[in-house]
């Protein structure tokens, strides 16, 4: 199973985004890389592209998850504005989104 994480990994909010990404990494490490008996793979995506956030990047990240048949969850975005770009896409795909 795959979890997508979309955060500002570059630009002015990179420190906060990378802190959140580190939290995901730590949680996965503490769970032994599994959810129950299933292996979990995480894909980290940048929703900033050098800006505070980019609506095109947030939408593209959500579409990547929506087109992946092994995607089970989407973590992101860091703020409500980019979430407005991604949540309709993840909702339509039936993927739980945690923001």
C-alpha positions in Angstrom: 0.0 0.0 0.0 1.1 3.5 -0.7 0.6 6.8 1.3 1.2 10.1 -0.5 2.5 13.1 1.5 2.2 16.5 -0.1 3.9 19.3 1.7 5.9 22.5 1.0 9.4 20.9 0.7 10.9 24.0 -0.9 10.3 27.7 -0.6 9.5 29.8 2.4 7.5 27.1 4.2 10.0 24.3 3.6 11.1 24.2 7.3 7.5 23.5 8.4 6.9 21.1 5.6 10.1 19.1 6.2 9.2 18.9 9.9 5.9 17.4 9.0 7.5 15.0 6.6 10.0 14.0 9.4 6.9 13.2 11.6 5.6 10.9 8.9 9.0 9.2 8.6 9.2 8.7 12.4 5.7 7.3 12.6 6.4 4.8 9.8 9.7 3.8 11.4 8.0 3.3 14.8 5.4 1.1 13.1 8.1 -1.0 11.5 7.1 0.2 8.0 3.8 -1.6 8.3 0.1 -0.9 8.8 -1.1 -4.2 10.4 0.5 -6.8 8.2 0.8 -4.7 5.1 4.0 -2.9 4.0 3.6 0.8 3.6 5.5 2.8 1.0 5.4 6.6 1.3 5.8 9.0 -1.6 6.8 12.6 -0.6 5.7 15.3 -3.0 6.4 19.0 -3.0 3.3 21.2 -3.2 5.3 24.5 -3.2 7.6 24.5 -6.2 9.6 27.3 -4.6 6.5 29.3 -3.5 4.6 29.2 -0.2 2.3 26.8 -2.0 1.3 26.2 -5.6 -2.3 25.2 -6.5 -1.2 23.5 -9.7 1.4 21.5 -7.8 -1.2 20.6 -5.0 -3.7 19.4 -7.7 -1.0 17.5 -9.6 0.1 15.7 -6.4 -3.5 14.7 -5.6 -4.0 13.5 -9.1 -0.9 11.3 -8.7 -2.4 9.7 -5.7 -5.8 9.4 -7.4 -4.3 7.6 -10.4 -2.3 5.1 -8.2 -4.4 2.0 -7.5 -2.2 1.2 -4.5 -2.8 4.6 -2.8 -4.8 4.3 0.4 -4.1 7.7 2.0 -3.0 11.3 1.3 -1.4 13.5 3.9 -1.5 17.1 3.0 -1.6 19.9 2.5 0.0 22.1 5.3 -2.5 24.9 4.9 -6.2 25.2 4.0 -5.7 27.0 0.6 -3.8 24.2 -1.1 -6.1 21.7 0.6 -8.9 23.3 -1.4 -7.1 22.3 -4.6 -6.4 18.7 -3.5 -9.4 17.5 -1.4 -11.9 17.4 -4.3 -9.5 15.2 -6.2 -8.8 12.8 -3.3 -12.5 12.7 -2.4 -13.5 11.8 -5.9 -10.9 9.0 -5.9 -12.1 7.7 -2.5 -8.8 8.3 -0.8 -8.8 9.5 2.8 -7.0 12.8 3.1 -5.4 14.0 6.4 -4.6 17.7 6.5 
